[in-house]
Amino acid sequence: MMALLLKSRAASSLLTVIVIFGGLFVWHLADKTSAVRKAVAEYVAQAELQALRASLSEVSRRQAVTDFANKSLEIEMEQAKEQAKKATRELEHYVSTVEDNCIVDPALRKRLRNG
């Protein structure tokens, strides 16, 4: 039967057209699959990029909060050091008012009683 189809010019032309359209259809399916794979890969890459940007933004925000907290802590530490120095000076002042034989200075005794 194939020999009969190949002998007829119309059948031969029809067979050629069918083979060409069949090939184009197969190529279209393969190309469509390739396009879908490419679109999925691009979508995944875009989603990963957005996730990385969000992660970077969060890291930057946390760094800013950490820097602010560190600065605040440094200020509080300096204030605490100043208060400790002031307390030490006040204690030294009170100690200096006590005589060597551990007798309280009359002025200090008066302040303590009135205090």
C-alpha positions as CSV (number, residue, x, y, z in Angstrom):
1,M,0.0,0.0,0.0
2,M,2.9,2.4,0.7
3,A,4.3,1.8,-2.7
4,L,0.9,2.7,-4.2
5,L,0.8,6.0,-2.2
6,L,4.3,6.9,-3.2
7,K,3.5,6.4,-7.0
8,S,0.6,8.8,-6.9
9,R,1.7,12.4,-7.0
10,A,-1.3,13.7,-5.0
11,A,-0.9,11.0,-2.4
12,S,2.8,11.7,-2.2
13,S,2.2,15.4,-1.7
14,L,-0.4,14.7,0.9
15,L,1.9,12.4,2.8
16,T,4.7,15.1,2.6
17,V,2.3,17.7,4.0
18,I,1.1,15.4,6.8
19,V,4.8,14.6,7.7
20,I,5.7,18.3,7.7
21,F,2.7,19.2,9.9
22,G,3.3,16.3,12.2
23,G,6.9,17.5,12.6
24,L,5.8,21.0,13.3
25,F,3.3,19.8,15.8
26,V,5.9,17.7,17.6
27,W,8.3,20.7,17.5
28,H,5.5,22.9,18.9
29,L,4.9,20.5,21.8
30,A,8.6,20.3,22.6
31,D,9.0,24.1,22.3
32,K,6.0,24.6,24.6
33,T,7.5,22.4,27.2
34,S,10.8,24.3,26.9
35,A,9.0,27.6,27.3
36,V,7.1,26.4,30.4
37,R,10.4,25.1,32.0
38,K,12.0,28.5,31.2
39,A,9.1,30.4,32.7
40,V,9.1,28.3,35.8
41,A,12.9,28.8,36.2
42,E,12.4,32.5,35.9
43,Y,9.6,32.6,38.3
44,V,11.6,30.6,40.9
45,A,14.6,32.9,40.4
46,Q,12.4,35.9,40.9
47,A,10.9,34.4,44.1
48,E,14.4,33.6,45.4
49,L,15.5,37.1,44.6
50,Q,12.6,38.6,46.5
51,A,13.2,36.4,49.5
52,L,16.9,37.4,49.5
53,R,16.0,41.1,49.3
54,A,13.5,40.6,52.2
55,S,16.2,38.8,54.2
56,L,18.7,41.6,53.5
57,S,16.2,44.2,54.6
58,E,15.5,42.3,57.9
59,V,19.3,42.0,58.5
60,S,19.7,45.7,57.9
61,R,16.8,46.5,60.3
62,R,18.2,44.3,63.0
63,Q,21.7,45.9,62.5
64,A,20.2,49.3,63.0
65,V,18.3,48.2,66.2
66,T,21.5,46.6,67.5
67,D,23.5,49.7,66.8
68,F,20.9,51.9,68.6
69,A,20.9,49.5,71.6
70,N,24.7,49.5,71.8
71,K,24.8,53.3,71.7
72,S,22.1,53.5,74.4
73,L,24.0,51.0,76.5
74,E,27.3,52.9,76.2
75,I,25.5,56.1,77.3
76,E,24.0,54.3,80.3
77,M,27.4,52.8,81.2
78,E,29.0,56.3,81.1
79,Q,26.3,57.6,83.3
80,A,26.8,54.7,85.7
81,K,30.5,55.3,85.8
82,E,29.9,59.0,86.6
83,Q,27.5,58.1,89.4
84,A,30.1,55.6,90.8
85,K,32.8,58.3,90.7
86,K,30.5,60.7,92.4
87,A,29.6,58.1,95.1
88,T,33.3,57.4,95.6
89,R,34.1,61.1,96.0
90,E,31.3,61.5,98.5
91,L,32.5,58.5,100.4
92,E,36.0,59.8,100.4
93,H,34.7,63.1,101.7
94,Y,32.9,61.4,104.6
95,V,35.9,59.3,105.4
96,S,38.1,62.3,105.4
97,T,35.9,63.9,108.1
98,V,36.6,61.1,110.5
99,E,39.8,61.8,112.5
100,D,42.6,59.2,112.7
101,N,41.5,58.0,116.1
102,C,38.0,57.3,114.6
103,I,36.3,60.2,116.3
104,V,33.5,61.7,114.2
105,D,34.0,65.4,113.4
106,P,31.4,67.5,115.2
107,A,30.2,69.1,112.0
108,L,29.5,65.6,110.6
109,R,27.7,64.5,113.7
110,K,25.5,67.5,113.6
111,R,24.6,66.9,109.9
112,L,23.9,63.2,110.6
113,R,21.6,64.1,113.5
114,N,19.7,66.7,111.5
115,G,19.7,64.6,108.4
